């Protein structure tokens, strides 16, 4: 890991630089192109990476460096912040779109150099941002569109923002451009290339064509210490420029928003080109990365484009794009038939469906038959067929959707295609809402609170639910406790689900355990239409409470006793005391004389008091463990 801080250029550094300059160097024409990227890891740590594309055919293997040095500079002042040594970490071949199209004169290797660095929040604060550069010579001597390609070099260039903005940490990972392919182009044929990037922070990316940077390296000093900007650019041959880098009709261009390159080259040769990907956050540019690459243009064997026809159900006339619109209605055939062929022998064809103005989810149109095969080969037909079907529930919501049906061959360097753009409108099957009824108390028409069901301690509560669907769609009844499992609270729910009807039974025995675990026992009962186009759900939310067996506020204790031994009202007792309720229990009774002296007490709810031998008025106090108190008077008669 390299910690970034400014360091003076010492005598030792000067000696070391001289030794490097006079030491052995690899003189070679090997650079196809490349780009840099900076990815955030954590804290102040980032990974700086250089992807270098190496010409395997023409490049000197000795020119494959073990390390390369990147210089990091302040964009506003060009002040050198630090140098970073990038280590070679991998080397892999650049693949062709179609490996069968490989030619012996074109082979590219991707070499990755990388190092972790620390961008200190106290150092990298300039609002103008910073840039990183690596300089290396040389490009391919056979390049057709620049002057003196044998001595042309490349400066790999990357811009990134300060790591602090408005006093707050500002994290940014620069774009990663789509990996290039090793494809070549055919003269006179349309060539396309995806250079679109991905940004980990979701920043907006804009693409344009730029002249490749040359810089300060040379055949004498192929890998110097990177210098500050400005960097010289390559010199185009006559008639070419940043906006016309490869002769063609059209010339090489890039879609500003997708990064898709297109060209129909008109000349043979090897052509270098440059692309810039600018990064914007909330409309403000915060960085850029550049990629140089090469395109080899060859004379290719003649390849006839395949052809595709589409037929709607029951029609013998081919669908005409721009004139016809397919209307898919409930109860009608939801499929279209495709016929595709190619005049070339042994042509391998594949049909695909690409949505244009909608997103195709898992329930989108799909092929119900094989959608690829070979034509005009021994034992093979001249024409292939495929069937594409739309689900019954597909709904365009009264809009016209567009679907490109594309047939592609296996031609080189890239497949040739034919496209039929299908315009269609689809209506789903109608769906009558299901009805859910239950034996729970009726909910208030205006309240959103759960239905309240109070169940006396120890008793069993039972409720039934019924779902009915007029369309006979499959129905499923379920019950889910909010924050608890039904079984853990002594609750059970069973359901008999089916098409058009579902029945459910809920039972619960109210216990102290249930009352003590959660303050609220809320259960959501749901009826789901599982096979309908609109998978509607209907629910009942019920809150269950455990309550005492009797109402503790309504007991009426006696207020007179006659302890004369006749068996009638001889003692003061309270058999109808409020019942104990889980942790809420009878704590005791105390009886006082009219002067406040305690004459009796008992912790037992089955107490009996026969007086103390003296008639008069007495006062009692009954307490429970939850703090409740009941007071009253008692008269003792002779």
N, C-alpha and C positions, 0 to 999 in steps of 0.2 A: 504494500500500500504506500502511496506517495502522499505526503502532507504538503499542501501547496502554500508557499509563502515566497516573497521576493528575496533573491539571494544575489549578492554582488558577484560580478564576473572576476574571479580570482586569477592569480598567476597560475595556480595549479590547473584551473579550468582551461586557460589559454594553452598551456603545454599539452594537456590531454587532447584538446581540439586539434592542435597541429599534428600530433601523433596519429590521430584518426584520419586526418586529411592526407598524410603522406603514406599511410598504410595501404595494404592491398584493397582494391575495390573491384566489384563485379560490374564490368561494362556489358550491359545487355539491354535489349529492347524487349520488354516483357510485360509492361503494364497495360491491361485491358481497361481498367477503371477501378472504381471503388467509392466508398462513402464512410463517414464517421457517425457515431451515435453516442449519446451520454444518457445513461439510465440510473435513476435514483434507486438506492438500496435502503438505507436507514440513516437516521441522524444527519450527519454532514457527509456521509459516504456515498459516492457515485461510482459507476463503472464506465470508463472511457474505452471505446472500442473502435478499431479501424478494420473494415472489411476491404481487403485488396483482392482484385480479380486478376489472375496471373495467366498469361498465354502459355499453355503447355506445349504447343507446337513450335512456336518461334522463340520462346523465352529460354534464357540460359538458367539451368537449375542453380548455378552458383549465385544468381541474383535473388534467390528466395531468402530474405533476411530472417535472422533469428529474433531480432528486435528492431523496432522503429521508434524514433523519438518524436513526440508531439510537443509543440510549444503552445502555451496558453497565454493569451494577451488580453489586455484591457481594450475594449473596442473604441472607447472615446479617445484614448491617448496612445494606443499601440504599445503601451508599456508591457514588457514581458513579466508575467506573473510567476511562471515556473516552467520547467520542462518535465515531461512525463515519459518514462521509458515503457513502451508497450511490448509485452512479451507475446511471442507467437503461441497460440493456444490450440489451433486446429487448422487442418487443410482438407478440404473436401471438393469433389468434382461438382461443377455446375451442370445440372441436368438439362436435357432436351425435353420439350413438351411431349414429343413422340420419340422414344429411344430408337425406333426403327429408322428415323430420319438422320441418324448420326452420319457425319462426313469426316473423313480422315484429316481434312485441312482445318478443322475447327474444334478446339478443345480448351476449356477454361477451368481454372481451379480457383476456389475461394479460400483465401488465407486470412485467418482472423487473428488480430493482435489486440490485446486487452490488458487493462490494469485498473485496480481500484484506486480511487483518489479521494482526498478530503477537500471539500470546498468550504473553508472556514467562514462562518457567518459574520465574522469580524473583518474579513478580508474582501470577499466577493460581494461588494455592496453597491457597485457603480450601476446606476439606473440605465446606463447605455448598454450594459451587458458585456459579454466576453466572447472570444472566439478561440477555437483550437485549430491547429494546422499541422499537417505532416507533409514534408516535401520529399519527392522521390523521382528519380529519372531511371529509365526512359520509356517512352511509348513504343509502339510497333513501327518499324521502318516502312511497312507496307501500307500504312494508313493513306487513304486516297484523298481526304478532304481537308488536310491541313498542310501548311508549308513545313519543310524540314522535319518530317516526323521522326527521323533517326535521333535527333537531339531534343525532341519535345519531351517535356517532363509533366508531372501532375502534382498539383497541390490539393491534398484532401482537406476540406474546409467545413467547419461546423460553428454555428453561433448558438449561444445559450444565454439565458437571463441571469441577473443577480440572484443570489439565494435568499435575499432579504428584500422585502418591498413594503413600504409604509410601516416600518418597524416590526413587521411580521415575517415569519418564515415563508418563503416562496419556493415551493417544490415543483420541479419540472423534469420530466423525462422527454428527451427529444424524439421525433418520429423515427419509426423503423420502416424503411422503404421495403416494399415487397421483394423477396429474393429474386434476382434475375434468372433468366433461363439461357441455356446455351444455344438458342435457336438462330438460324440464319434466315435471311429473306430471299425471296425469288424475284428476279427482275420482272417488272410488269404485273406483279401480283400484290394484292393488299396484304400488308403485314401489320399485326397488332401485338402489343406488349403491355403487360400490367405492371406499372411502376408505382401504383398506389401504396400509401403508407398506412401504418396504424400508430395511434398515439395513446399511450397508457393513461394520460390525463384527460382524454376526451377533447383535446384542443382541435380547432379547425385547421385543416391543411389545404394549402393552395399551391398549385404546380405551375411552373413555366420553364421554357427552354432558355438556357444560358450558355455562353461560350465557356468551354473548359478552361480552368486555371492552369498556367504553366509554372510560375514561381521562380525560385532562385537556383534550383538544382540543375545540374548539367552532367554531361558524360564524364567530365573531369571530377566533379563532386556530386556523385549520384544520390547521396543520402546525407546532406548537410544538416547542421543544427537549424531547425526551422526559424525563419526570419519573420518579422512583423509585416503586415500588409502595408502598402498595396502589393498585389501579386500580378505579374504579367499574365496575359492570356495567350492561348495558342493563336496562330495566324491562319485564318481560313484561306483556302485556294480561291481563285477568282470566281465571283458570282455567288459565293456562299457566305452565310452569316449566322448569327445566333438564331434567327427566325427561319433560316433555310440551310440547315446543317447537312441534310442528305438530299441530293437531287431526287425529285419525285413528283408525281401528280396524284394525290397531294404530296407535298414535302413532309418531312417528319414534323409532327405536331403532338401536343399533349393536352388532354382535357384538364382544365384548370381545377376541377373539383374531384375527379375520379383518379387522375394520374394515368389514364390509359393512353399509350402511345400508338399512333397509326402512321403509316407511310406506304405509298406505292412507288418503290424505287424504280428509277429509269436508267441507272448506270450500275455496272458491276464494280466491285471493289470492297475494301474494308473501310468503314466510316466510324469515326469517333463522334460522340455527342454528349452534351451536358444537360442535366435536369436539376432544377432547384425545387425543393419542397420547403415552403415557408409555413411557420407555425404561428397561429393566432389564438389568443385567449381574450374573450369578451371584446373582440374587434380590434385588439392591439397586437401587433407583431411582437413576438417574444424570442424568436429564433429561426434558424434555417439550417438545412443540411443540403449538400450537393452530392450528386452521383454522376460520375463519368462512366460511360460504357461504350462498347463497340458493336456495330452491326455489320455482318458479313453478307454481301449480296451476291448471289450466284445465279447462273442459268439453270433452271430446274426443268425436269421433264414435264410435258404437258399434262395438266390435271384438270379434268372436266368437273365442274361443280355438280353435286347431286341435286335432285329435285324432289319436292314434296307436294302432295295434294291432300286436302282434307275434305271429308264427306260427312255431312250430318246424317243422323239416323233416317233411313228410308229415302234418301236423296241420291240420285245418280249424277247430279251436277256438282262439280267441285266447288267448294266454298270460295268466294271471291272476297279477299280482304279489302276493306274500305267501302264495300257495298253491302255485304251481308252482316247480320247480327244474329247470333244463335240465342234463342230464347228457351230456357230450361224451366219447365213448369212441373208441379207435382203430378205424378201419375204418368209422365211421359218418359221416353227413353233419354237417359242422362249421359249417353256415350257418343263419341265421334270416332270415325274410322280414318286412319292415315295410310296413305300409299306413298312409298318412297323408293327411288331407284337412282342409278348412276350409270352413265354410258361407259365408264372405264371398267375393264375386266378386273376381277378379284378385288373389288372395292368393298371395304368393311365400313358399314354405315351404322350410325347410332342416332336415335331420335330422343330429344329431350324437351321438357316443357319449362319455360321460364316466365314467371309472373312479371308484369310490367308495372301496373299501377295498384297492386295489392300484394299482400304477404300471404304466401301459401303455407298454412299450418299443416299439422298432421292429417287434418280432415279435408285437405285440398284435393284437386284433381290428380289422378294417378293412372299409370298404365296398368291395365289388367292382363296384358299379353306381353310377350317379349318385345323389346324396343330396340333391338340391334340384330345385325346379321351380315352376311356376305352375299353380294349379287354378282352375276355374270362369271361364276366359277363353275368348275365341273360339279354337276349335281346340284347347283344352287340356282334359285329362280332369278329372273331378271328384275322382279319387283318384290318388295317386302311390304307387309302390312302390320299395323299395330292398332290397338284400341285404347283410347283414353276416356275415362269415365269421371263424372262429377258426383260427389256424394249427394244423397237426397236432401241433406240439411244445408247444402251450400247456399249462401244467401248473399247476393250482391247489393241488397238494400236499395233496389231500384236504380242502381248505377250500372254503367257499362264497364265491365272489367276487360282488360286486355291480357292475352296470354300468347307468348311467342312459342310456336312449335318449330323446332330447329332440327334439321338433319345435317349431320357432319360426317365427312369421309375421313379416311386415315392418310390423306395426302401429305406430302412434304413441301415446305418445311412445317406449315401449319395446315390444319384441316380446312377444306373448303365447305361452305355451308349454303343451305337454302332455308329461308324462314317464311312461315305463314303466320301472320298475326291474327289471332282469333279474337273477335269482339263478342262478348256474351253477357247475358243477364240471367240470373238464376233466382227462383223463388223456392223457399224451403217448404216442407210439409207444414200445414197449419197445425197449431197446437192449442187446444182448449185447456185452460188452467185446471189443474187437479184441485180437489176439495179435501181439506183435512178437518175432521171433526173429532171431538174427544169428550169424555165424561168429566173433565176438569171444570171447575167453576168458570163461568163466562168472564172473559177479559173485558175491561172497560174499553169503550170505543175510542176514547180520547187519551187514555193512559198508555205509556210505553213501559211501565213497570211490569215485572213478572207477575203472573197469577200466583196468589198466596194460598197455600194449602197448609192448614194447621192439623197436626195429627197427635192425639193424646198419647202419652207415654205408654208403651207396651202394646198398643193396638196396631192392627194391620190396615194399611190403606191400599186400595186397589183402584186403578183407572184403566180405561180402554181408549184406544185411538183407532180411527179408520180413515184411510185415504182412498178416494175414488177418482178415476180419470176416464173421462168420456171417450178419449182417443185410444184407450186400451194400451197406453204406454206402460212399460215396466216401472213399477213403483217399489221404493225401498223405504221402510220406516226404521229409524234409529233413535237412540237416546244417548246423550253424552253429559256427564257431570262436569261442571265448571270447576276445575282444580281438584277433582277427586274421581276415583273409580267407583262406579255404582256398587259393585259387589262389596267394597270395603265399608260401605255404609248400610249394608243389609238390603240394598235395592236390587231388583231384578227387572229386566225388560226382555220380552220375547216378541218376535214378529213373524208373521206369515206374509211374505212378500210375493207379488205376482204381477201379471199384466192386467192393468185396469183397476186393481184393488190390492190394498195392503192393510192388515190388521195387526195391532200391537197391544200387549198387556203389560202394565206396570204394577209392581207390588213393592210395598215397603213396610217393614215392621219398625216402628219408632222406638229407638233405644237411647239410653244415656250416652253411649259412645258416639252416636251420630250427633247428638246435641252439643257435645263437648269439643269435637274435633274442629268443626268449622262454624263460624258465626252464621253463615248463610249456606244452605244447601240448595243450589240452583241447578236444575236439569233442563237441557234443551232437547226437545223432541222434534225430529225433523222428518219430513216426507220429501223424498227426492225422486224426480222423474229421470231415470237413468238412460232411457232409450229415445227420448224426445229430441227434436232438433234444438229446442231451447231447454236446457236441462234446469228447469225451474225447481226451486226448493221452497217449502212452506214449513213453518216452525211454530211451536208453542214453547214458551219459556215459563217454567214453574219454579217457585221458591217454596221449599218445604220447611216447616218448623215443628219441633217437638214441644208440646204443651202439657201441663199437668193434667191429670185425669179429671179433677174437679176445679171449679173456679174458687181460688183461695180467698176471694174477697166476699163471698156470699154465705159463709157458715154463720149460724146463729147459736151462740153458746147459751146455756141456761143461766139465769141470774138469781135463782133462789134455791136453797137446799133446806131440808128439815131433818136433821140427824136425830130422829127419835126412835129408830129401830123398826119402823113399820114396813121397811122395804121399799118405800117410795121416796125418791129424792133424798136418800140418806147421805149421799156423797157428791162432791163436785168432781166431775170428770168430763172430758171433751172427746168423745169418740169420732166426731165429725171435724176434727182439726184438719186444716189444709194438708194434703198428702205431701210426704217427702217427694222431691223432684230432683233426681240425679244428685248433684252436690248440694242442693238446697234442702236442708233437713231441719227438723224440730230441734231447737237448742235447749229449751227448758222453760219452766214456769215458776214464777215467784208470786206469793200472796202476802199482802201487807195489811196491817190494821189501819184504822182510820187515822192513827197518829204517825203512820209511816214506818212502823216496826215490821220487819219481816217475820212472818209466822210460819211460813211453809215454802219449800222449794223442791223441785224434782227435775232431773234431766230426761225423764221417761215420758213419752207421749201417752202412755197408758196410766198416768198418775191417777190416784184417788185421794181426795181430801175430805175428811168427815167433820171439819171444823175443829175448834180447840176448846169446846165446852162453854163458850160464851156466845150468846147471840149478838147480832149487830151487822154493820155494813163493813165489808172488806173489799180490797182492790187487788186485781191480778194483772200480771204482765207476762205475756207469752212472746218469746223471741225465736227467730229462725237464723240459720247460719249465714244467710245473705243480708242480715240486718233488718229484715222486716219485723215489726212489732204489732201486737194486738193487745189492747187494754180494755178493761171492763170492771164493772162492780158486781159483787156477789153479796146477797143478803142471807144471813144465817138466822132461821126462825127456830123458836123452841120446839 
